[in-house]
Structure formats: structure tokens, C-alpha cells
């Protein structure tokens, strides 16, 4: 038995990724919702939805799950927010619920502008953000748990005198709702994904990438770790190694919201593939060069070294002592940075301390560790998850290894767990390669991206353009208009301009 009535014309769909679709026509379907746009209906899986609001109270095609529900329907009861009630009671509750939701939507719209940003105090942080509140709640819980776990493990705690208010111990965290706003407000360079301000007043700036939320978490953990490192000795600034390498180690953490447990030191598969790329070229990193030279490879090879040392019972305890000793050992010679009375250690001077703390008495001992480390990389560290394979593919393409990038994207898809963004990015890669034999593959990838995330305008734009390029002008045009209904139109327009360079459309 279905609940009858007219389809609502001013419904609301709030997505788990923070997007809000208001003033739409919504219909309940098994496993999700049907959104009725002017240029077509779109089925949205319930797994993507945070809240669905039927302003008329009508949820069409509700099918009873058992005899008890069938009986309730036959006796005039209706379901609402997990409960069964009379139609009259539902209408009263509905009006209140809709009012609450519209108030929340208006509030978020106001706070989405940085000058009106949300300001939230938690135990360890002063957050300022423009993110949807339910998305922010997930990240703030994760951040608090991560911070508490590191404090316990490394025996550090927040200190007064380094926040905007010298009496406060909380770190200021500016969390932007997208990359454009992050760069606009923070003034960070275009290639920066987040940063920690290490001089007073301390500050951490990051942004939310809705298409790659795991990347946002990884950056958040990495930058927060720089703050945690500073708490070991607030008057000390760590050299590039081991500072960046340890931040990468803790950047690979995962918070399970259900079990309330945090796992750190997971495999950064994207970084691992960069190391594997170097190995494939015959470019093995020496331990001495890594520790004595400031280099980008501290994020890649440096991370693998920390992963090795932290997971080897022979070395983990002494490595931690080495890390703390850099900041606190009175016998260590340091120099003044000239800012905030901070001191540091020159990169070239780190190796003797590393060897002393790790019990390496001569260069031959260092060579033995180097061999163990290289073996650990090649035998113990593996890329297996879809997320890791996706990151690996992106890194391969960044290094112009197209054959490897294509293979890794395909391996990610073959796991059956690839993200919608992986299908989309793979399709863009193949479009740019401009090989006629990939036409069917490109269309297949575009359709899958839309299936997994049907309300993302960029995915719909790509599908529509590909259809038009393959001769389906009417259907392609409809889908591109549908994409603009979803928005944002400017993002869709930029993507369409890019696609026209590689896939000209014959009218």
C-alpha cells in the first residue's frame, strides 16, 4: 500500500557532503529519493543523504515492510521520523520540523560568508568555519580525538600564551568550505593545501574538499601534527626532517565514529607510489642524504623511514626519544631563527643525533639500517585500497607516467569501491589522451560517476558533453542543462570549456 497525494513542490534535500537542494520536488523511492528537475528526474541513493524534508508531508510509494506496518497504514497511521502517528499529529510535527530546517538553512547561508563565519569552541580548539554544521561536526570530533590520542602518546598538553588570547590554550583553526575561499582569505599559495602558523598567535588553516573528503582529513591531521610537535617544546621549530615525515606518519590516521577508536600510522598509498616510482627508475634514496638534506622527499621517502622506525620494536622507542631530544636535549646545539625567540637545528646537523639516539655507532651501522629500511619498503608497504590506488594514479600522472596512471585507475575501479571522483578523473584523463578506441570506455566512466554521485553538476556536464561529442546531441544538451540546474554553473562552464578543447562537438 502506498501513501497517496500530490508530489511536494518545495521539498529540501540535505546531502551528507554539505550541499543543500531547496525548493525542489522530491519523491521517496526504495533505497533513495527521486529529485524532479525541469530537465529530468534524478535518483539519489539514500546513502548520500543526510536529511530529506517533504514539506507537504507526502512521501510517495512508501511500501510497508511487514504485516504490522501494513496494518498501521490501513488504520490511517503514517510514518514520520521513524515513528507511526495520526495524520493530524504528523502535520503538526511536520510544520515544526520544516520551520527548524529552513531556519537552519538560512543560518548556514548567512555563515557561509567568511565575515559571518561560525565560531565554535571545543576542548582543544577555537574553530572558525563556513562548513555545513553536520559536516563540521564530523571533522571536529575527529580532530579532538586525534589531538587527545597524540597528547597521551607523546605526553604533551596545550599551553597558554600562544593563542590570540594569551590566557587561552586552544589553537585557532580556520576551516574553509572550499579551496577558493581558503586561498582568497588565507592568502596561501595556489599549491598549498593547508598550513600551520608556527609563530604567535598560532593558527591552523585548512579547507573542505567535498569531492575528496579523505584528502581533507589527511591534510587536517598533517597540519595539526605540526602543532602537536610544537607542544613538545614551544620554543623550538623542527627541521624539515623529521618534522614533515612524522606529520605524514600521523596524517595517515583514521577515526572510527562508531567504535570511537583512532588508528594512526596507516599506509599513505599515494606517497608510497611516489617512492615506488623512484625505485622503478633505479633511484634508491640513501639514509644519509635523506637526513642531512632539506628536500621534498621528506614527505615520501621520509615518511617510509618513520613508518619503518615506528613499527620496528628495535627502533621505535629510541626514535621517539630522538624526536623529543631534538627539541629538549640540553646537549644539542641549536641556532636562533630570529622569530618569536625560536630555535632550531640545521638539517646537516641532524644525522649525528639520529645515530646517537638510534644506537648507530659507525657508518657501517647506518648502512645496515638503510638496507633494512629499503627491504621494509619493498616487502611490507603495499597499495591495496581503492583510495590508495586513486592517489597512486594521480601521482603517476603528475610524474607523466601515463601508462602506469591508466593501469592504477583501472585497478582502483576493479576493487569495486572507487569513488565517483575516480571515475570522473579517469574519464578526463582518457579524453585528453584523445584515442578513438577509448570512446566507449569514456562514456561508461562518465555514466558511473553520475550513478555514484548524481547531484554533482560537473559529473553531469562531462556526461552531457561526451554524449553530444558522440552524436547524441539532444540527450547531451538535456543533461548539460540538468547540470546547470544542479550548479554551480561557473564550475560547469569551466569544465565545458576544457572539454571542448579535446572533444569538439559536431552540430
N, C-alpha and C positions, 0 to 999 in steps of 0.2 A: 504494500500500500504506500503510495507516495503522498506527500503533503501538497495539496494543490494551491493555486493562486498565481498572481501576476509576478513576473520577474522584477526585482527591485531595480530602480534606475539611479540610485545614489549610494551604492554599496562601497565598502572600503576593504582593501586587501593590504595587510602589513606583512612584508616579507622578512624572513629571518636575517637577511643581509642588510636590513635597514630601510629599504625602499618602501614608499607608500604610494598606493594607487587609490585615489579618492574620486568619488563621483562616477564610478564605473557600474556596469550592470553585471552582476555576479550570480552564478548558478552552482549549487552544490552537486557534485558528481562523485561516484565511487572513487576513492583514492585521491580526490583533489577538488579543484574548482574550475568552472568554465567562465572565463572573462570574455564579455561580449564587447568588442571594439567595433567601430564603424567599418573597418576594413577586414573584419574576420573574427572568429571566435578562437580563443587560445586556452588550451587545457593546462592548468598549473598543478603539479603534484603537491599534495598536502605537506610533504617533507620540506618544501621550500617556504612554507607559510607560517608566520608567527601568529597572526590573528586575522580572521575573516569576519567582517561585520555586515550582516544583512539588515539594512535599515528598515525594510518592510517586515522583517522577521520571517520572511518566507525562504526556506531552503528547499528548493525543488528536488524531487526524485530521492527523498530520504527513504531508504528501504529498511524495514525492521530487520534486526539481526537474529531475532529469535521469537518464539511464541509469546513471550512476555511483552516484548516491545510491540508486537502486532496487536495484542490485546489493549495496550495503553492507547495506541493510535485509534483503535476502533471505539474507545471510550472517550475520545475527544481530548486526550492529553497530547502534548507536543514536547519535543526535546529542545532544551536551551542550556548552553554552557554545561553540558554533562548531566543535567537533571531533567526530569519529566514534570510537567506542570500544566495548569489550565491555560487556555489561550489568553485569557484576560491577564493572568499573572505574568505570562511571558511578555505581553505588550508593555506592561509597566516596567519590568526589568530591562526590556529592550531599549526603551526610551532613555533610561538612566545609563545603560551601557553605551549607547550611541553618543550621548552627550559627553561621557567621560572620554571616549575615543577621539571625538572631534576636538575636545579641549586639549588632549594630549598632542594631537596632530598640529594644532595651531601653536602650541607651546614649542614643539620641536622646530616648526618653520621659523619662529622668531629666534630661537637659539642656534639655528644653522648658520647665522651670520656671526663672524668671529667677535665683533664688538659686543654681541649679546650672548656670547658663549656660556655654556653650562659651567658651573664651578662646584666641584664635589670634593669633600674631604673624606678620606678613608684613614685607616690606621696609620699607613706609612706614606701616603701621597696626598698632594693637593692637585687634583685633576682639573684641567680646563679643557673643554672639548666641544665639538659640534656634531658629535655622532648620535645616531638614534639611541635613546636611552637603553633599550633592551640589548642592543649590540654592545654598547659601552659596559653594561653590567657584566657581560661575559668576560670582556678583556680586563676589567678592574679586578674581578675575582681571581682571575689567572695571575695577574701581576702581584696581588697581595700574597697569594700562596707561594709564588716563585721567590719573592723577596724574603718571606719568613723562612723558607727552606734554606736559602743561601746563608742567612744570618745564623741559623743553627749550625750549619756545617762548618762555616768559617769563623764562627764566634765573633761576629761584628754586630753593631747596632747603630741606629741613626743617631746623629749628633746635632746639637744646637749650634747656631752661628753661621749656617751655610745656606739658609733659605732666605726668601725675601724678608720674612720676619725673623730676625736673629734668634727669637725665643722659640721658634717652631723647629721641629725635627723633620717635618715632612718635605719630601722633594717635590718641586713643581713639575708636573708632567703635562705638556701641551699635546693634545691628541686631536689631529685634524681629520675631517670627514673624507678628504680625498687628497691626492697628490698635488693638484693645482693649488689648493688652499694652503697646503703645507709650505710650498715654495714661495707663494705670494706673501704670507705672513712672516714666516721664519727667516726668509732671505737666504735659505740654503741653496747651494749649487744644484744644478739640474740633475746631476748624477748621484746626489745624496739621498738616501732612503730614510735616514733618521740620524740624530746626533745627540750627544750628551755634552752639555756645557760644564767643563770641569773647574771653572773659576767661579767665585762668589758673584751673585747668587747662583747656586747650582740649578740646572734645568735640563729636562729631557724632552725632545721634540720628535714625534713620530706621526704617521698617518695611517688611515684605514684604507686598504685596497679591497673593495668588495669582491672583485673577480679573483683575487689571490689572498684570501684571509690568512692562510698559513704563513705566507711571506710576512704579513703584518705582525703576526705573533713572533716570528723568528727575529725580526728587526727589533721589536719591543724587548725581547729577552736579551738580545745582544747589547743594546744601548743601556738597559737597566743594569747589566752586569758591570759596566764601567763605573756606575755609581756605587755598586756594591764593593768593587775593588777599591774605590777611593776610601770607603769606610774602614779599610784595614789600617790606613794612615792618611788622614785627610790632608796632611801637609806634603804628600808625596804623589807624583804622577808617574804611572808605569810606563816604561819604554814600549815601543811597538810590539816587540816580543819580550815577555809572554803576554802582555796586556790584551792584544787583539785575538790571539789564539785562544786564551781562556774564555774571552767573551763569546767566541764562536762555539766553544765547547758547551757553554751554558745556554747559548742561543738555541741549541738543539734540545729543547725541553718540551715536555707535553704534560698539560694539566687535564686530568680526567674529572669533569664536573660532577659525575655521578658518584664515583668512588672517593672523590676529594683527595686524590693522590697525584704527586708530581714526579715525573721521571726526567732526569737530566742526563746529558752526555749521550744522547741518541746519535745516530749516524746522519751527518749533513751530506746527503747524497749528491746535492749539487756541487758542493765543494770537493767531494771525493772524485767526481768525474773530471774536474779540472786537474786534479793530481794524476788521475789515470791518463789524461790526455798528455801530460808532460812525460809520464813513464813510457807511453806508446811512442813518443818522439825520441826516447833514449835519454831524456833529461832528468836524471835522478838527482834529488836535492841532497847536498851534504849537510850534516848536522852543524858543523862549524860555520858554514856560510849562512845557514838559516838563523842561527842565534846571534851572529855578530853583525849582520847587515839589515838595515831597515828596508823592507820590501813588501810588495803586495802579497807575496806567497805566505806571509804570516797568517793570512786568512784561510789558506788552503793547506799547504804542507805544514804550517804551524799548528793548525787545528788537528791534523792527523797525529802530530807528535804529542800534543796534550792528551788526545784521546788514548794513545798508546800508554803514556805515563800514568794517567789517572786510572787505567784499567789493568795495570800490572801491579800486583801486590808487592813486588820487589821495589817499586819506584814511587807508588802513589803517595805514601806518607812523606817521603823526602821531597817530592816535587812540591807538595803543599807548603812544606817548611821553606823551600827555596822561594816560592812566590811571596810568602809573608816576609821572609828575610830581606828581600829586595826593598821593602818598604820600611822595615822596622829594625833590622840588624844594625847595631851601633858601629860595627866594624866595617860596614860598607861605605865606600867613598861616593858621595853624591855631589851634584852641582846644582846651582840655583837657576831656575827657569826665568826669573825676572818677572814673574806674575804671581800675585797672591802669596808671596813667600814660599812658593812651591819648590821642591827639589825633585830631581830625577837621576837616572843612571844612563850614561851613554850606551848605545846599543853594543858597541865594541867591547864594553867592559862587563857585559852580562855573562859571557862564556865562563870565565874563571869561577864565578859564583855558582853557576849552574853545575859545573864539575865538582866543586867542593861539596855542595849540598847533596848531590846525587851520588857521591862516593866514587867519582871517576878520577883516579889519581894521575893518570897519564893519557896521552893522545890515543894510545892503543885501546884503552878502556872506552874512550869516546867512539872509536871505530867499531867496537863490539856492539855498543848500544845502537849505533847507526844501522848496522846490519839487522839487528832485531827489529828496529823500527820499520825499516823497508819491508821486511818479511811480514810484519803485522799488517801493513797497508795492503799488501798483495794477497794475503791469506785470510784476514779476519774482517776487513771492511768491504761490504758488498752493497750494491744498489739493487733494491728489490721492490720498493713500493712504487705505486703509480706517481705519487707526488715527487719522489726522488728521480724517477725516470723523466718526468716532465722537466724538472730543473736541469737534469743532465742534458736533455735535448736542447734547452735554451742556451746552456753554457757551450755546448758543441757548436751551435750556430754562431754564437758570439765569437768563437775562435775560427769561424769559416770552415768548419768540418761538416759539410752538408750531408755527406753520406752517413756519417755517424749520427747527426741530428735527426735525419729521417728515420733511421733504424730505432733510435731511442724513443721518438714519439710513437712509433708503431708498437714498440714493446710496452709503453705506458698504456696505450689503448687496449692491447691484448690482455692486460690484467683485468679488464672489465670494470675498473674503478677510476678511470681517468676523469678529470674534471671537464666541465663544459668548455672552460677556457683552453684546455689542452687541445680539444678538437678544433676550436676556433683558430688557435695559433698554428696548428699543423696545417689547416686549410690555407691560411695566409702564406705560409712557407711554400706550399705547393703552387699556389697562384703565382708567386714571384718567380718560381722556377720555370714557369711557362712551358710545360711539356704537355702535349696534346693527350698523351696516354693517361694523364692524371685527371682528366675531366670528370670521370665518374667518381673517382676517389674524392675529389674536392667536394662534389655535391653531397656525397654520403657523409663527409665530415661536417659540413655546414648543417645538414639536417639533424645530425646527432647533437651538435652544440645547442641547437634550438630546442630539441626534445628535452635535454637536461636542464636548460635554463631558458624557458620560452619567453620570459618578460624582459630579456636584455636586448635593447634596441640594436646594438652593434652586431649581435649574432644574427638577428633577423635581417639587418641591412646586408650582411655578407651573403646570406642565403638568397635574398631577393636579387642582388646584383649577379650572382652566379647563374641563377635561373634565366635572367634576361640575356646574359652573355651566351647562354646555351640555346637561345631561341625562344624561350618561354616568356615572351615579353609581357603578356597580360598578367600572368601569375606573379612574375618577378616584380612588376610595378606595384601590384596589390600588397605584396609582403613588405616592400620598402616603405609604402605609405603606412602600413601597420606598424613598422618600426618607429616611424616618426610620431605615431600616437603614443607609443611607449616612452620615447625620448631616451636621453636628451638629444634633441635634434642636431645640436652642434657637433656632438661626437659622431653621430651617424653621418653627417655631411663630410667630416674629415675622413672617415673610413671610406665612404663612397668615392671621394676624390682620389684616394690611394688606389682603390680597386680599379678605377678607370684607366690608370697608367698601365696595368698589366692585363686587364680583361676588357678590351673595348667592346661596346655594345652596338650591334648592327640593327638599326631600326628597319 
